[in-house]
Amino acid sequence: MAAFGAGAKRPLPGRGIAPGFRFTLYAILSIVLMFLDQRRGWLEQARYVLSATAYPLQLAVSSPTAAWHWLQESYVTRAQLQAQNADLRERERLLELKTLRFEALARENGELRGLRQALPSVAERWLVAEVVNVELSSLRQRLLINRGSRNGVFKAQAVMDSRGLLGQTTHVGPWSAEIILVTDPQHAVPVQIERTGLRTIAVGAGDAESLALPYLPANADVKPGDLLVTSGLGGVFPQGYPVARVAEVRHDAVQPLAQIRATPLAQLDRLREVMLVWFQADHPAAPASLTGGDTKTGNAMLQPQKAPAKPPPAPAPAPPAAPAGPAQASTASPHQ
């Protein structure tokens, strides 16, 4: 009986699924899912649904922090508010004076150039969004905002703050969107040095305080303090928007490229609100993909154009008719 009882506890052979069969089944299932996603983009649709589902949870998680900030702001003393209001009024007066001066200079410049109407601003409209979640690590520099496709937000849309370029949207849900910052290691911005007009690419370095310019030669004319602005290439950002300022330039006799570090102008680690921007497609400073063609072909005006066909040459005038008589016969006789 004891032997029978011990034998009854042993696992019977043949039960369960062999590990090799399970591996084969999972491999086939993975290949089928990858094929369907490649053909129909099912994972992007699943990400869209999951983003809509996870947004209330993300909002709930950030609510205590938002409530704490609200309590802190509510206890600001009246004297501090009065000082801030006085400072803001003074700044408003200075800005009004500067605006009047800029308008006068713009009118003078337009008259000198023969322009009757000033060019419209490249920004057609903008939308303010609040930051819901912040992820600032060495591998990912992302933000989550409370605006999505329901508000007209689209993928690869330019995002800015009051100081400069911030990044672009990378994943858009119905009520939220994810922003990849310019400092993310996977992000690159076509920039231009304002002082010299030299074009290059600024790459994220993985922290909120630095960008790298890894593609400039050692003899490039770059100095600390140079302003980097968007060059308008790439089809995402328009031309002339501030991005960063060069902080450090190092030259190595062994390395053919210069080691340049720039500091972003946007306050990436203290953001509460961001600005989504829409641009006019017919503006000269608009991104290349907006001024003609699409994001794959770029600006149609920058593509090689066919040379215009030359007009056919005019027919030569007919020679005057020779007089009839013996002279006509003498001229024709040598050709016979």
VEXDREN-2710 file (C-alpha; in Angstrom, 1 decimal):
% VEXDREN-2710
k/r/px/py/pz
1/MET/0.0/0.0/0.0
2/ALA/2.9/2.4/0.8
3/ALA/4.5/1.6/-2.5
4/PHE/1.2/2.2/-4.3
5/GLY/0.7/5.5/-2.5
6/ALA/4.2/6.7/-3.4
7/GLY/3.7/5.7/-7.0
8/ALA/0.4/7.6/-7.1
9/LYS/2.1/10.9/-6.5
10/ARG/4.5/10.6/-9.4
11/PRO/3.6/12.8/-12.5
12/LEU/2.3/10.6/-15.3
13/PRO/4.4/10.7/-18.4
14/GLY/2.9/12.5/-21.4
15/ARG/1.0/15.1/-19.5
16/GLY/1.6/18.9/-20.1
17/ILE/3.0/20.6/-23.2
18/ALA/6.6/20.1/-24.2
19/PRO/8.8/23.3/-23.9
20/GLY/9.9/23.0/-27.6
21/PHE/6.3/23.0/-28.7
22/ARG/5.4/26.0/-26.6
23/PHE/8.4/27.9/-28.0
24/THR/7.4/27.1/-31.5
25/LEU/3.8/28.2/-30.9
26/TYR/4.9/31.5/-29.3
27/ALA/7.4/32.1/-32.2
28/ILE/4.7/31.6/-34.8
29/LEU/2.3/33.9/-32.9
30/SER/4.9/36.6/-32.7
31/ILE/5.7/36.4/-36.4
32/VAL/2.0/36.6/-37.2
33/LEU/1.5/39.7/-35.0
34/MET/4.6/41.4/-36.5
35/PHE/3.3/40.8/-40.0
36/LEU/-0.2/42.1/-39.2
37/ASP/1.3/45.2/-37.5
38/GLN/3.6/45.8/-40.5
39/ARG/0.7/45.6/-43.0
40/ARG/-2.1/47.3/-41.0
41/GLY/-0.5/49.1/-38.1
42/TRP/-2.5/47.3/-35.4
43/LEU/0.0/48.1/-32.6
44/GLU/-0.4/51.8/-33.3
45/GLN/-4.1/51.5/-32.9
46/ALA/-3.6/49.5/-29.7
47/ARG/-1.3/52.3/-28.4
48/TYR/-4.0/54.8/-29.2
49/VAL/-6.6/52.9/-27.2
50/LEU/-4.2/52.3/-24.3
51/SER/-3.2/55.9/-24.2
52/ALA/-6.9/56.9/-23.9
53/THR/-7.3/54.3/-21.1
54/ALA/-4.2/55.2/-19.2
55/TYR/-4.7/59.0/-19.3
56/PRO/-7.2/59.1/-16.4
57/LEU/-4.8/57.1/-14.3
58/GLN/-1.9/59.4/-15.1
59/LEU/-4.1/62.4/-14.3
60/ALA/-5.1/60.8/-11.0
61/VAL/-1.5/60.2/-10.1
62/SER/-0.5/63.8/-10.8
63/SER/-3.5/65.2/-8.9
64/PRO/-1.8/65.2/-5.5
65/THR/1.2/67.1/-6.8
66/ALA/-1.1/69.6/-8.6
67/ALA/-3.1/70.1/-5.4
68/TRP/0.1/70.7/-3.3
69/HIS/1.3/73.3/-5.8
70/TRP/-2.1/75.0/-5.6
71/LEU/-1.9/75.1/-1.8
72/GLN/1.5/76.6/-2.0
73/GLU/0.4/79.3/-4.4
74/SER/-2.6/80.1/-2.3
75/TYR/-0.5/81.1/0.7
76/VAL/1.5/83.7/-1.2
77/THR/1.5/86.9/0.8
78/ARG/-0.1/90.0/-0.3
79/ALA/3.1/92.0/-0.2
80/GLN/4.7/89.5/-2.7
81/LEU/1.8/89.8/-5.0
82/GLN/1.9/93.6/-5.0
83/ALA/5.6/93.5/-5.7
84/GLN/5.1/91.1/-8.6
85/ASN/2.3/93.3/-10.0
86/ALA/4.5/96.4/-9.8
87/ASP/7.3/94.6/-11.6
88/LEU/4.9/93.3/-14.3
89/ARG/3.5/96.8/-14.9
90/GLU/7.1/98.1/-15.3
91/ARG/8.0/95.4/-17.7
92/GLU/4.7/96.0/-19.6
93/ARG/5.7/99.7/-20.1
94/LEU/9.2/98.7/-21.4
95/LEU/7.7/96.1/-23.8
96/GLU/5.3/98.7/-25.1
97/LEU/8.1/101.1/-25.8
98/LYS/10.2/98.4/-27.5
99/THR/7.1/97.3/-29.6
100/LEU/6.6/100.8/-30.8
101/ARG/10.3/101.0/-31.7
102/PHE/10.2/97.7/-33.5
103/GLU/7.1/98.7/-35.5
104/ALA/8.8/101.9/-36.6
105/LEU/11.9/100.0/-37.7
106/ALA/9.8/97.4/-39.5
107/ARG/7.9/100.1/-41.4
108/GLU/11.3/101.8/-42.3
109/ASN/12.7/98.5/-43.5
110/GLY/9.7/97.8/-45.6
111/GLU/9.8/101.2/-47.3
112/LEU/13.5/100.8/-48.0
113/ARG/13.0/97.3/-49.5
114/GLY/10.0/98.4/-51.5
115/LEU/7.6/96.1/-49.5
116/ARG/4.2/97.5/-49.1
117/GLN/3.0/94.9/-46.7
118/ALA/4.9/93.1/-44.0
119/LEU/5.2/89.4/-44.3
120/PRO/2.7/87.5/-42.0
121/SER/3.9/85.6/-39.0
122/VAL/4.9/82.0/-39.7
123/ALA/2.8/80.9/-36.7
124/GLU/-0.8/80.6/-37.8
125/ARG/-2.2/79.7/-34.4
126/TRP/-1.2/78.1/-31.2
127/LEU/-2.7/76.1/-28.3
128/VAL/-1.6/76.1/-24.6
129/ALA/-1.4/72.7/-22.9
130/GLU/-0.6/71.7/-19.3
131/VAL/2.1/69.2/-18.4
132/VAL/0.6/66.1/-16.7
133/ASN/3.7/64.0/-16.3
134/VAL/7.5/64.5/-16.7
135/GLU/10.1/61.9/-17.5
136/LEU/13.7/63.2/-17.3
137/SER/16.2/60.4/-17.3
138/SER/19.4/59.7/-19.2
139/LEU/17.6/57.5/-21.7
140/ARG/14.3/59.3/-22.1
141/GLN/13.4/63.0/-22.0
142/ARG/9.6/63.1/-22.4
143/LEU/6.5/65.0/-21.3
144/LEU/2.8/64.2/-21.2
145/ILE/0.3/66.9/-21.9
146/ASN/-3.5/67.2/-21.6
147/ARG/-4.1/67.9/-25.3
148/GLY/-4.7/65.3/-28.0
149/SER/-6.2/64.5/-31.3
150/ARG/-9.6/65.9/-30.1
151/ASN/-7.9/69.3/-29.9
152/GLY/-6.3/69.0/-33.4
153/VAL/-2.9/67.9/-32.2
154/PHE/-1.0/65.7/-34.7
155/LYS/2.1/63.6/-34.7
156/ALA/5.5/65.5/-35.2
157/GLN/4.0/68.9/-34.3
158/ALA/6.4/71.5/-33.0
159/VAL/6.2/72.4/-29.3
160/MET/7.7/75.5/-27.7
161/ASP/7.7/77.5/-24.5
162/SER/8.2/81.3/-24.0
163/ARG/12.0/81.0/-24.3
164/GLY/12.6/78.7/-27.2
165/LEU/12.1/75.3/-28.9
166/LEU/11.0/72.5/-26.7
167/GLY/10.5/69.4/-28.9
168/GLN/7.8/67.7/-31.0
169/THR/4.9/65.3/-30.4
170/THR/5.7/61.7/-30.9
171/HIS/2.6/59.8/-29.7
172/VAL/-0.9/61.4/-29.8
173/GLY/-4.0/60.0/-28.1
174/PRO/-7.5/61.4/-28.0
175/TRP/-7.0/63.5/-24.9
176/SER/-3.3/63.4/-24.3
177/ALA/0.0/63.5/-26.3
178/GLU/3.6/62.6/-25.6
179/ILE/6.4/65.1/-26.3
180/ILE/9.9/64.1/-27.0
181/LEU/12.2/66.9/-25.8
182/VAL/15.2/68.3/-27.8
183/THR/17.5/66.9/-25.1
184/ASP/16.3/63.3/-25.7
185/PRO/19.1/61.1/-27.1
186/GLN/16.8/60.0/-29.9
187/HIS/16.0/63.5/-31.0
188/ALA/17.9/65.7/-33.5
189/VAL/17.2/69.3/-34.6
190/PRO/18.5/70.9/-37.8
191/VAL/20.0/74.2/-36.5
192/GLN/21.9/77.2/-37.8
193/ILE/24.5/79.3/-36.1
194/GLU/23.0/82.8/-36.2
195/ARG/26.3/84.7/-36.3
196/THR/27.8/82.8/-39.2
197/GLY/24.9/81.0/-40.9
198/LEU/26.6/77.6/-40.6
199/ARG/24.2/74.7/-40.6
200/THR/24.5/71.6/-38.5
201/ILE/22.5/69.2/-36.4
202/ALA/21.9/69.4/-32.6
203/VAL/21.5/66.1/-30.8
204/GLY/20.1/65.5/-27.4
205/ALA/22.7/64.5/-24.7
206/GLY/20.3/62.8/-22.3
207/ASP/20.0/65.6/-19.7
208/ALA/17.9/68.7/-19.5
209/GLU/20.8/71.1/-19.6
210/SER/22.9/70.2/-22.7
211/LEU/22.8/69.5/-26.4
212/ALA/25.7/68.2/-28.5
213/LEU/26.8/69.4/-31.9
214/PRO/28.8/66.3/-33.1
215/TYR/29.1/67.0/-36.8
216/LEU/31.1/70.2/-36.9
217/PRO/34.8/70.1/-38.0
218/ALA/37.5/71.2/-35.7
219/ASN/38.1/74.4/-37.7
220/ALA/34.5/75.5/-37.7
221/ASP/33.8/79.1/-36.7
222/VAL/31.9/78.5/-33.4
223/LYS/32.3/80.5/-30.2
224/PRO/30.8/80.2/-26.7
225/GLY/27.7/82.4/-26.6
226/ASP/26.6/81.8/-30.2
227/LEU/22.9/81.4/-30.7
228/LEU/21.5/78.3/-32.4
229/VAL/18.2/78.8/-34.3
230/THR/16.2/76.3/-36.4
231/SER/17.3/76.1/-40.0
232/GLY/13.9/75.2/-41.4
233/LEU/15.1/71.9/-42.8
234/GLY/13.7/68.5/-41.8
235/GLY/10.0/69.4/-42.4
236/VAL/9.1/69.9/-38.7
237/PHE/10.4/73.2/-37.3
238/PRO/10.3/76.6/-39.2
239/GLN/13.3/78.8/-39.7
240/GLY/14.6/81.2/-37.2
241/TYR/13.2/79.9/-33.9
242/PRO/15.8/79.9/-31.0
243/VAL/16.9/76.5/-29.8
244/ALA/20.1/76.8/-27.6
245/ARG/23.2/78.8/-26.9
246/VAL/26.7/77.4/-27.2
247/ALA/28.2/76.9/-23.8
248/GLU/31.5/75.1/-24.4
249/VAL/33.8/74.6/-27.4
250/ARG/36.8/72.2/-27.2
251/HIS/39.3/71.4/-30.0
252/ASP/41.4/68.3/-29.9
253/ALA/44.4/67.9/-32.2
254/VAL/43.8/64.2/-32.6
255/GLN/40.0/64.4/-33.3
256/PRO/38.8/65.8/-36.7
257/LEU/35.6/67.0/-35.2
258/ALA/35.0/69.7/-32.6
259/GLN/33.5/68.9/-29.2
260/ILE/30.7/71.5/-28.7
261/ARG/28.1/71.6/-26.0
262/ALA/25.1/74.0/-26.0
263/THR/22.5/74.8/-23.4
264/PRO/18.8/74.8/-24.4
265/LEU/16.9/78.0/-24.0
266/ALA/13.7/76.4/-22.9
267/GLN/13.3/75.6/-19.2
268/LEU/12.9/71.9/-19.6
269/ASP/13.1/71.0/-15.9
270/ARG/10.6/73.7/-14.7
271/LEU/7.8/73.4/-17.3
272/ARG/4.2/73.8/-16.2
273/GLU/2.7/74.8/-19.6
274/VAL/3.8/74.3/-23.2
275/MET/2.6/75.7/-26.5
276/LEU/1.6/73.7/-29.6
277/VAL/2.1/75.7/-32.8
278/TRP/0.5/75.5/-36.3
279/PHE/2.4/77.1/-39.2
280/GLN/1.3/78.7/-42.4
281/ALA/2.2/76.6/-45.4
282/ASP/2.8/79.6/-47.7
283/HIS/5.2/81.4/-45.5
284/PRO/8.8/81.6/-46.6
285/ALA/10.1/80.5/-43.2
286/ALA/7.7/77.5/-43.0
287/PRO/9.1/74.0/-42.7
288/ALA/10.2/72.4/-46.0
289/SER/7.4/69.8/-46.0
290/LEU/4.7/72.5/-45.6
291/THR/5.8/74.6/-48.6
292/GLY/5.2/72.0/-51.2
293/GLY/5.4/68.2/-51.6
294/ASP/5.2/65.9/-48.6
295/THR/7.5/64.7/-45.8
296/LYS/9.1/62.1/-48.0
297/THR/9.9/64.4/-51.0
298/GLY/10.4/67.7/-49.1
299/ASN/9.9/71.0/-50.8
300/ALA/9.0/70.7/-54.4
301/MET/10.6/74.0/-55.2
302/LEU/14.0/72.6/-54.0
303/GLN/13.8/69.5/-56.3
304/PRO/15.6/69.5/-59.6
305/GLN/13.5/71.2/-62.2
306/LYS/13.3/70.4/-66.0
307/ALA/15.0/73.0/-68.2
308/PRO/12.5/74.9/-70.3
309/ALA/12.3/73.8/-73.9
310/LYS/14.1/76.0/-76.4
311/PRO/12.0/77.5/-79.2
312/PRO/12.7/76.1/-82.7
313/PRO/15.0/78.3/-84.8
314/ALA/13.3/80.7/-87.2
315/PRO/13.4/79.5/-90.9
316/ALA/16.0/81.2/-93.0
317/PRO/14.6/83.7/-95.6
318/ALA/14.4/82.3/-99.1
319/PRO/17.0/83.6/-101.6
320/PRO/15.7/86.0/-104.3
321/ALA/14.7/84.3/-107.5
322/ALA/17.3/84.4/-110.3
323/PRO/16.4/86.1/-113.5
324/ALA/15.4/83.8/-116.3
325/GLY/17.8/83.4/-119.3
326/PRO/21.2/82.0/-120.1
327/ALA/22.6/83.0/-116.7
328/GLN/20.2/80.6/-114.9
329/ALA/21.2/77.7/-117.1
330/SER/24.9/78.4/-116.6
331/THR/24.6/78.3/-112.8
332/ALA/22.7/75.0/-112.9
333/SER/25.1/73.2/-115.3
334/PRO/27.9/72.5/-112.8
335/HIS/25.6/70.5/-110.5
336/GLN/24.5/68.2/-113.3
END
